[in-house]
Amino acid sequence: MFTCVSSSYAQNKTTKLISLNDQWKFSKDQSIGQAPSPNLNWQNLSIPHTWNVQDIMDDEPGYYRGTGWYKRKLKFNGPVKDKEVFLVFNGVNQEAEIYVNGKLAGSHIGGYTRFTIPVSRFLNYQDDEVQVKVTNRFNEDIAPLTADFTFFGGIYRNVNLLVTDPVHFSENDHGNTSGVYVTTPEVSNETASVKVKSLLENSSAAASKIQVQTELIDADGKVIATQSNILTIPAKQSVVISQDFKSVQKPHLWSPEDPYLYKVISKIIAVKSKNVLDQVSNPLGFRWFKFDAEKGFFLNGKSLKLMGASRHQDYKDMGNAVPDALQLRDVELLKKMGGNFLRVAHYPQDPQILEACDRLGILASVEIPVINTITESAAFTENCKNMQVEMIRQSFNHPSVVIWAYMNEILLRPKFTDDKNRQATYFKHIVQLAQTLDSLTRKEDPSRYTMIANHGAFDSYHKIGLTKIPMIVGWNLYSGWYSGNIDDFGKFLDHHHKELADKPMLVTEYGADADPRIHSFAPVRFDKSQEYAVKFNQIYLNDILKKPFVSGAMVWNLADFNSETREETMPHVNNKGLLTLGREPKDIYFLYQAYLLNRPFLKIASAAWKNRTGIADSASLFSTQPLQVTTNLKTAELFLNGKSLGLKDAVDHVCTWNVPFGNGLNKLKVTAGQNSDELDVDFTLQPFNFTDENIPVKEMNILLGSKRFYTDETEHQIWMPDQPYKKGSWGYIGGEAFKGTNNRMSYGSDKNILETDHDPVYQTQQVSIKQFRFDVPDGEYELTFHFAELIGGATKEALAYNLDNNHQKEEVKQRIFSVDINGETFLENLNLAADYGYTTAVKKKTRVTVQGGKGIILDFRPIAGVPVLNALQLRKIY
């Protein structure tokens, strides 16, 4: 019935790790009982699974945070009555109760770490059934309480059945299923020592005399050292044994350039029968490291700037129930980018992530999800402590891990702002929790560093003492995005170095949203264009790389991720990823390759922008637009349809040309020495003047109040910015671009536009518009108007991560206006809010016959308030 899977367990006669991912049934169930409600509607499915794939992307606020039941039959294909049987869950969010044949076998709190449930005493070995009750409800005693990501519910990581001999390595030391801990007390270029601590259990009714044999094996499979001890384990007892390998000569060191791995094979052998009762394997990497407050990070005695990304675990259309291959691909994409560090944020992730880091040479930090705020309860503290211990013990043997972290932006949303005395007590409890977790971590693992990641309010963290507790201070900095000016970033780094001269630092987050569908030739903060994100990251990278006291930096984020409470241009998605939610590279991914790779790199940045549009230059048959190429070479040459556009020097790893795109196919090729890259761009040329017969008008899609381009791949439409009216051409007359009602949002609106997936079409508008004109030749045309009322609607809680989110109360004024086309009323007394609702897409289409060279004149007549227009489409029919 079961399929064996690869793992750290040897598939010997007595120990088997078997996948239980198939043949499950699931149903939501809001009852609070210890059994599923009767008459549930069960669906068949496989693990991994989450019940929030759909509801986190709809327009209804919130998502299901409740209870679900899973059940599965167990049928054994061999004798296991004399064995120990465990259920191993790698991730269940966030509270789980496991029942076997109707009896509670165990439970677990926390959604991001492995747990093991012994089930032998509940089995009848004939018609066994496992039932798992799961809830992702809010629980004030369980972290995370709030965060800028979605708390997907379900059994979302692999489930296994583990069958062992009664004498075995411990299967449940806080979720460490290998029962073995490997340390390297001394490492140098010449020699190294290894200490292996093994936890052994004897669940049988008789004492057992066994041999514990441990082998160190190199990457070629050669045994380089062996230790063996004979001991007797009393019945129903556990013992701990330590084995020391004092002198491994000329160890092959582990590093990002050469991630050489040894293996530690541990066996329990019955002395009498010589049978192997249990066997586990763990990775071993010889390396030593340190963080220096003045000079940065050192690995194996050599300076190394830690550069990489943070990672969330969810994926497009899957939530966090992501197959193994796609998870591993994330680490491969980080390596391909030139990264050497992964911040596993904001919670421990699938065990395969750190396995991939070991194998590929990616250093890592791991943290528990204590984010934004805490609960001042003993239960919250105990749950945090347990999460920290689980994280450390489950990931202890990975040579890639160099940091254990335990708090993120904990002062971002401080409680008791109206009661300073009470707030001081709250801050005291935060500091106590931090000190408790830090001391616990140093006791669990003295060989690694501790860290807290703070947002950019330096004085707040420093004043209450949080900057003194961890060994490393991490800073999440967004100057030029959420707050402040982009030039403040370098000043902040210098300020830390001055005030905390003895404290190593990392930039644990930084980034700017980049909607992959949006481009701009005049990029500004909050326009969500890829071009602004490139500019932002260039400035940050330059400061990070030139300051030796900055040990390293992790861009936020490797890939876009789901955040259900977000709205903005792509609702429910945080767009700061270098990759899209489906892991397609953005321009900024190529920028990082240009900065970080140590091999020649050359790439046309907007590789996905293959369909463009633009207005012809005066009477020309082309439209000149900038094109960026990312490279780590000094110069590059660009060719358009085989003709050179000249050599350009790279400035901050980017070469820029003004390219004269012609109508139709434009073949681009960039070269630098032996390196080259190509891109075909299909360009739709719009006439500078409608009298130009060489460029007939076919279709125009115009964004009002906007300076950005938007590509709609689903309907194959390319939207372009508006322009003031020019005689013989087109454009608006009167009005100004919409500005948001809060001080933070300087570009359009960041509200979720209902009843559309194309929010950027409706999030900008021309306010107080008087007229729009198309001086088109005679013919039959189709006009489509797009409107949305951007002011008003339900008042929503300000999101914590918007640091200067100074919301002003929106003054809702009545807005009624009419629209005339060539003197005839088309829309009369249009009241967007009353007729359609706030922030709702309104689309109105009509046909217009143009005669007598009059073109198309659209008049916007105010009745009450001022008229608005969000977008406009023109299509010539004949």
N, C-alpha and C positions, 0 to 999 in steps of 0.2 A: 504493500500500500504506500510506502514512503520512499522518497527519493533522497539519496545521500547527497550532501553538498560539501564543497570544499570549506575547510575551516582550520583552526589551529589544532584540531583533534585528529589524531591518526585513526583511520577507519580499521582498527584491529578487531579481534574477535570479541572484545568485551566493551569497547567504547564506540558509540555511534552517535553522530550528530545528523539529524534527519530533518529535512525541510517540511514544515507544516503550513505552507503558504496557500495551498489549494483546498477546495471543497468546503469553504466556509459559507455560512448563511448569516445574514445581517438584517437587523431592523432597528429603527429608532423607537425609543420607548421612554416616555417621561415618568413612568412609575418609579417609586423609590424602593421597591421590594428587592428581595434576594433571589428572585426568579423573574424571567420575562413575563410580561402580561400575556394573558391568553388571547388567541385570535390575532396575533400580530401578522403583518404582511411581510414575510421573510423573502429576501432576495439572495440569489446565489452570487458569490463573488470570490475573488482571490485576494490575498494579502500581498503587498501593502494596499491599504484602503483608508480613505478619509471621507467623511460624509459632507464635507464643506466645499467640494470642487465647484458646484454651481452657485450656491447662495452667496459666496463671497464676491461674485462678479456682477450680481444683478443691481438694479437701482434701488432696491429696498434697503434702508439702513440696517445694519446688524447682520448676524449670521447665526446659524443654529449652534447654541452652546448649551448642550443638554446631554442626555443619556442615549447610548446605543448598546445593543446586545449583539454579540457574535457567538456562534455555536458551530461545533464540528464534531463528527464522530471519530473515534480512534479505534483502529483495528490493527492489531499487531501481527506481523507475518513471521514471527519466530518466538521462541520461549524467552520471556523477559521477567517471569515471576521472581527469579532469584537475582534480579538486577535492581539498580536504582534508576528511577525514571524522573526526568525533570522537564518542565516546559520553560523555554527560554524566549523571552520577549525583548526584542532589541529597541522597541520604542512604542509606547502607548500613551496618547495624550488625553487627559493628564492624570486622572485617577482610575485605577483598575481594580476590579475584584475578579478572581479566577475561581470558578466552580468546576468540580469534577464529579459527575454523577449526582449533581444537585447539592453537593457539600462544598463549603468554602475551603479552598485549598491555600489561598494566600491573597495578598493585596499589595498594591504599590502606589506611592504618591510621587508625582513628578513625571513630566511628559517626554524627557529627553535622554534618559539613561536606561541601560539594560537592567532587567531583573529576571531572576530565576525562581521558579516555583517547584518544589519537590512534590510529586503527586503519587508516588508508589502506593501509599497506604489508602488511597481513594479509588484505586483501579479494581475492576473485577475481571479485566483481560478478556472480556467477551463482547460487550456492547457498550463501550465506554463513550461518554460524551463530555466534551469540554464546553463550558459556557463562560464568556468573558463580558462583564459589565464595564462599560467605559463611559466616562463623562469628561467633557471639556468645559464644564460650568465654571463660572467665577467662584473662587474660593479665596477668601482674604488671608488664609494661612498658607497659600501655595504660590510661589513665584513661578512665572511673572504675573504681576497684577495688571500692569499696563505696558504697552510697547508699540512701536511702529512696525509691527508685523502681525500676521493673523495666527490665532491659536487654533489651528486645524485639529478637529477631533478624530479619533479612530485608532485602529491598530495599523500604524502607517510604516512600520519597518518589519523586517523579516521575523517570522516565528519559527522556532525549531523545537524538535523533540530530542532530548539528550538522554542516552541510555549508557550507564556505566556499571562497572563491577561495584560491589559493596565497598571495596577498598579503592579509593580514587583520590585524585587531586580535588581540593575543595571547589565546588561548583557555584558557591553563592557567597563569596566574600564581597558583599556590597556590589554584586553584579559582575565581579571578575570571575569569569567561568574557566580560567586556566589554573587558578590557584597557585600561580608562580609569579614571583617578583624578581626582576633582574636589574641590578645596578652595576655601575662601573666606577668604583671608588677612586681609582687612579687611572689616568690615560695620558700618554705622551706619544711622541713620535717613535720612541724606542720600546716602550713596554706599556702594558695595561693589566689591570686586575678586574675580575668579575666576581660578583657575589650573587648567588641564586638562593632565594628564600622560597621554600615550597610548603604549602599548607596541605596536609594529608588528612583524610577522613576514613574511618572504618565504621560503617553503619551496620555491620553484621553482629551476630550475637556471640562471636568468638574472636579471641585475639588473633592477630595475623602478623606473621613474620615476613617482612618484605625487604627488598633492595631498592633504594632510590638511586637511579643512575642518570647523570646529567652529562650531556655531550655538547661541546662547542664545535660547530661545523661551519666552515668557510663557504663562500659563494660557489665554489667548485664542488662542494659536497664532501670535502676532506675533513675528517675529525681531527681537530687540533688540540683538544684537551678533553679529559674525562674525569669525573668524580663519581665515586660510588660509596654509598653508606647502607649498612644493614641495621634494621631496627624492628622492634615489635610494637604494633599499635594495639592497645587494649580495645576490647569490644565497646562499641558505641562511643568511641573517643576520637578526638582530633589532636594532631601533633604538628609542630612546626620544625623544619630542619633547614639549616643553612649550609651551603657548600661554597667554598672559596677557591677561585682560580687566581692564584697570586701573581703569576707572571706569564702573560701572553706577549711573546716577543714580536717586535716590528708589526704592531697591529695595522691593518689596512683601515685608514680613517674614513669616517662617513662625513660627507659634505654635499652641498647642493651640486657642485661640479662632478662629484664622484660619490653617489649615494650607495656605498658598498655595505651590504648587509651580511652579517653572520646569522646563524640560527642557534638557539638554545633548545635542544631536544631533551625533555624530561620524561623519564619512564618510572613506573612502579612495577616491579617484577616480583612475583611470588617466589620466595626462596626455595620452597619444596618442589613446585612443579615447573619452575622457570618460565611460566607464562607471563606475558606482559598484561598486567591488569589495567593499566591506564597509560596514556602517552599524550603529551601536549607539546606544542612548538611555539616559541616566541622569538621575535626579531631581536637582534643585537647590533647596535651601531656604536662603534668607538668614536667618541668625539668629546671635546671639552669646550666650554664657552663661558663668557662673562659679559656683563653690561657695565660700561664705564660712563659715568656722568659727563666726562669731558671729551672722551674720544669715541664713544659709541659702542657698538657690539663687536665682539671678537669670537671667532670660531676656530678652534685648533690653533690658537695663537695668532691668527691673521684677522685684520680688520675686515668686516663685512657689513655693508649697509643692507638692512633688512627691508626689502621692497616687495609688496604684494597686495593682497586684497582681503577684505572680509567676505564671508559667505553665508547666505541663507540657503536653506535646504529645499525650498519649494520650486516647482517647475510649471510651465504653462500647461493648463488643462489637467493638471495632476494634483495640485496642492502640494502637500509634503509627502505624498505616497509615491515616491519616485523609484523607478527600477534601478538596480545596482549599476548597470552600465552607464546610465546617464549621470549618476552621482560621481562615479570614477572619472567621467569625462570632464567634470568641472575642475578637478585637480590637474588633469592633463592640459586643459585650456589655460590654467594659471601658469603652468610650467612653459607652455608654448609662448606665453606672453613675455617670458623672461623673469617672472616672479620667483622669489625664493622664500616667501613667507605667506602663511595662511592664518588669518585670525578666524578661528572657528567661532562664529558669533550668531546669536547671543546665547548659545546653549550648546551642550555636547551634541554632536551629530553622529550619523551612522558610523559604526566601527571601521567601515571600509575607507572612510575619508582619511583617517590617520594612517591606515595601512598604505594607502596610495602616497601620502606624504613621505613615509619612510622609504618607499620604493623609488620615488621620483626625486627626492632630495629637496623637499619643501619643509622648512622649519615652521613651527606652529605654536599658537597659544590656544587654550581652551578655557571657556568660562561657563559659569552657571547663570541662569536668567534672573538675577536680581536687578531689575531695571526700573528707573524713574522714581520708584517709591517703595516703601516697606510697610509692613504691618507690625506694630509694636506688641507682639504676642510671643509667648514662649513657643507656641506651635510653629509660628513662622520661622523663628530662629532655628528650631530643631530640624524643620524641613530643609532649610538652607544648608545647615551643617551636613545633613545626610546627602543632599545633592552634591556637595563639594567632595565628600569622601567617595561617593559612587564615581564621580567624574575622575578623580585621581586614581583610584584603584583599577578602574576599567581601562584607563589609557596609560597606565604607569610604564609599560614596557616599550612604548614607542620612542625611538631615538629622535624623532622629529619634534617632539614636544619640549619646549624650553620655558614656557610660562603657564602658570595656573592663575586665572583671574576670577573675580567673584562679584564685581559690581559694575554697572554701566549707567552713567548719567543720573546718579541717584538723587541729585539735587535739581533735576530738570523741572520737576513738578512738586515743589515743596508744599507740605501741608501746613495748615494753621497760619496762613499769611496774615490773618486779622488778629492774631493773638501771639505776640512775640515771645512771651514767657513760655507758652505751651509749645511754640515752635522750637525754642531752645532745648526743651526736653526731647522733642522729636529728633532733633539733630544729634543730641547726646546718644539716643538709642541707635541711630545710624552708625555713629562712630563705634559704639560698643559692638554692634554686629560686625562691622568691618574688622575690628581688632580680633574678635572671636574667630572669624573665618580665616584671617591672615595667620594667626597663631596655629590654628588647626592645620592649615595647608603646610606651613613650615615643618610641623611635626610629622605630617604624613610623608612629606617628600622634601628633605633638606637640600636636595641636589638641584632644584629648579627655582625660578624666580616667581614672585607673586606680583599681581598688578590689579589696579583699579583703573577703569576708563571713565574720564570725566568730560562733561561738556565744557565749553570755553569760558565759564564763569570762574576764572582763576581765584579771585579773592574769596568767593563763597566756599570753595573746597579748602582753600588754605586756612581760612579763618577758623573753621571748626576742626581742623587737624587731619582731614582725610588725605592730604598730600604727604603726610609723614608716615602713614601706616604701611603701605605696600613697598616692595623693593623697587618697583618701577611705577611711574605715573604715566598713564596713557591719556592723551587729549583728543577729543572729538571736536574738530574745528571746521567751521563753515563760514568764515569771514568772506563776504562777497556772495553769499547765498542766503542763508537764513538771517544773518545779521552782519552789520558792519560793512567795512570796505575790504575788498580783496587784498589790498596792501597791508591790512592789519595782521595777516597770517604770519609773515616773517617776524613782525614786531612781537607777536605773542610768543613765538619760539625763543626769542632773545630774552623776553621777560621771565620765562620759566628758568632759563639758564642762569639768570642773574639772581633770582629769588630762591631757587632750589639747586644751587650749584653742585650739591652732592647727590642729587637724585637723577638716575637715568630716566630718559623719557622716550616714548614712542608717540607718533601721531596715529592714533588707533582708528580714526575716521576722518574723511574729508571727501567732498564730492559736490557735484551740481547735477540737477536733473537734465537728462538728455532723452527726449522723446524721439525714437528712431524715425518717426515720420516727419519731423520738423527740421527745417533748415532756415538759416537767415544770413544775409550778407551784411547786416548791421546788428550783430548779436548783442543782446543786453540781458542783464539779470532777470530771471524768471520767464524768459521767452521760451524756455525748454528746448532751444535749438542745440543741435550737436556742435555747432560752431562756438557757442558760448562755453559749452563744457570743455572743448579743446583748449580755449583760451584760459579758463579757470585752472585746469589741470597743469598747463604749462607753467603758470606762475607758482603753483604749489610745489610741483616737482623740482623746479629750479631752487627754491628755498630749502627743500628737504635735502637735496643732494649736496648742496654746498656747505651745509652746517654740520661739522663732524660730531657735535654733541647730540644730534638727533640720531638715535640708534636705528630708526627706520620708520616706515609709514605704510599703512594699509588703506588703500582707497576704499571708499564706501560706494559701491559694493561690486563684487565680481560680476553679478548678474542682477537684473531687475528682480524684484520680489513682491509678493502680495502684501498689501496693507489695506484691509477692508475699509478702514475709516478715511482713507485718503480720497480726494476728489481729483482736481487738477486735470491736465489734458488727457491722461489715461487713467480714469477712475479706478481706484482700488489697487494701483500698482505704484511702487516707489521706483522711479525711472533713473536712479543714479547708477545703475549697473554699467559696467564696461561692455556687458553682453545683454541682449534682450532676455525676457522671461523664457523664451524658447532657445536661448544661447546662440543667437546670431550676433556677430561682432558689430559694434558701433564704431564710429570714427575714433573715439577715445581709446578703444582697445588697441587700434593700430598705433595710436600715439604712444601708448605704454610699450609696445614692442619696439618702437623707435628709440625710446629712452633706455630700455632695460636689456635688450638682447645684445649679446657680445659677438654676433655674426652680422654680416651686412644685411640691412633690411631696407626695403623700398616698397611703398604701398600707396596707391591712390586712395585717399582717406574715405571719401564718400562712395565706397564701392557698391553700396546697396542703392544709391540714388541714381538709378539707371534711366529713369523717366523724368525729364525736366521740362520746364517751360519758361518763357521770358519774352520781353518786348524787344523788338528789333531796335538796333542803334540807329536812330534817325532814319535815313532812307536806305540803310544797309540791309543785306540779306542774312544778317547774323545778329545774335545777342551776346554781348560780352559779359561773362560771369566769372567770378573767381573760382579756382580749383586748388585744393590743398593736397599735397603729397607728404606723407610722413616718412621720415628716413633717419638713419643714424650715419649717413654719409654726408660729406661736406656740400656737394653740389649734385644736381640732377638736371636732365634735359627732357622736355615734354614735346611730344609730337601729336599733332592733330591731323588725322587723315594723311599721315606720312610726311607732313610739313612741320619742321621744327619751330617751336615757339620760344626757343632760346634756353640757355642755361640759367638756373637760379641757385643762389646760395640758401642753404638751410638755416633758418632762424628758429632756435628752440625746437629743432628737429622737424620743422615744417618748411617746405618750399611752396610758394604760392604763385600761380600764373593767372592772368586774365585771359580767359579762353573765349574766342569768337565762335559760339555754337551756331551751326546752321540748322535749318529745318531738316528733320529726319535723322538718319544714323550718323553719329559722330564717333570715330574710332580714335581713342586716346591710347598713347603708349608713353611711359616714362622710363628713362634709362639712366644708369649710373655705372659706368664700367661694365662689368659682366652681369649686372643686375637689372631687371626690368619688371614692369607690371603693366597690364592692359585693362581697359574698360571701354565698353561700348555704351554710349548714351543716346537714347532716343529722345530727340528734342522737338518740342512743339513750339514753333516760332509764332509769336503774336505780332501783328502789324503795329508799327510805330504810328502810322496814319492809315485810316480805313480807305483812303484813296489809292493806296499802294496795291495795284493789281497783282504784283508778284507774290504777295503774302495774303491770300484771301482769308477772312475770318471764318473759322469753323466752330470753335468752342472756347469759351473763356470761363474760368471759375475764379472768382475774386473774393478775397477775405477783406472785409471792411475793418478799419481801425487797426490794421495789422502790418507788420514789416517782416513777416515770415512766410515761408512756403510750407505747404502741407500736402503730403502724398497719401491718397486713399487707394491702397492696393486692392481692396475688395471690389470697388466700382471702377478701378483704373482711371481715377480722376486726379489731376494735379491742380492744386489751388495755389494762387499767387497773391502777393500783396496788392493793396489798392493803390491809387494815385489820384492827385487832384485832377480835375478835368482839364484836358488840353483840346483845343479846337481841332477838329478833324479826327480826334481819337476818342477817348472815353475817360471817365472818372467822376468823382463826387464833387459836389459844390456845397460848401457850408458844413459847419459842425466840427467836431474834434473826436479823437480816439477815446474810447471808454477807459476810464481809470477806476480801479477797484475802490471800495469804500473802506478798506483797511490800509494802514500805512505800509504794510509789508509788501502787498501785491502791487508792483509797479507796472505790470504788463497784463492788460486784459483782466479776465476773471479766472479764479481757480476753482469755481464751483462745478459740481457734477451736472452736466446737462442731460436731462431726462429724455428718453425715447430716441436716443441716437448713440451710435458708437463712434461718432466723429465729433467729439467735443470741441476740438480746435476750430471747427467751422463756426461755432456759435459763441465761443468765449471772448471774442473781440467784436467790436461794433463801432460804427460811426454814430455819435450822439448829436442830436440837433441837426441832422442832415436835412438839407433843403431840396437837393436835386441830385439825380445821377443821370449822366448822358452817355449814350453810345451813338456816335456819328456814323453809323453803319450805312452801307448802300442799300438800295431798295431790295426787298425780299421778304421771305417768311422766316420768322425767328421764334424760338422758344425761350421764355424768361422764367427763371426760378428764383424766388425770393426766400431768404432764410432769416428768421427772427428768433430771438429769445429774450425774455425779460430777465436781466442779470441782477437787478436790485430787488431785494425783498425775499420773501419766503421764510421758512422756519429758521429760527435762531439756533445755531449749532455751537457746541462747545469748541472753544479754540484748541487746536491740536498743540500738544506740548512742544513738539520739535520745531514749531515756528517761533523762533526765539524773540523776534521783535514783532510779535503778532499783536499789534496795537489796534484791535478791532474798534471801529467806530460804529455806533448804532446806525443802521441803515435807515435813512429817511425815505419812506416809501411814498412817492408822489404818484398821483393818478397820471397814467400815460394813455392817451387816446389820440390816434391820428389816422389819416386817410392817405391812400396811395393812388395817384393818377398815372396813367400811361398815355402819353400823347394827348393830354387833355381830357381823357375819359377815365372815370372813376373805376378802379380795379378792386381796391380794398377800402371799404367805408367804415369809419369809426372802429378801427382795429384797436382792441384793448387786450394786449398780450397776457397780462396777469389774470384778468377776469375771464377771458375766453379760453385760455389754454393752461394757465398756471405758471408759477415762477420757474425759472431755469429749465424750461421745457422747449425742445426744438419744435419750431413751427416752419413748415415748408409750404409755399404757395407757388403754383406753376400756372402759366398761361401762354398763349400764342399771340404774336404781334405781327401784323402785316405793315411793312414800311413802304410808303409810296411818296413820290414827289420829292425825294432827296431830303426828307425831314428827319431821318434817323429815329432814335428812340429817346424820348425825354420822360424821366420818371420824376414826378413831383411828390413831395412828402408834406402834407398839410397838417399842422398841429391843431388838435381840437382842445386837448387838455394836456399840459406837460409838453415834452418835446419828442419828436419822432426818432426812431433808431432803425438802423439796418445792419445786420450782422454779416451777411454774405449774399452774393449775387452770381447767378450763372446765366450765360448767354450761349445759345446754340443755334446756328443757322440750319434751317431745314432745307430750303432751296431758294 
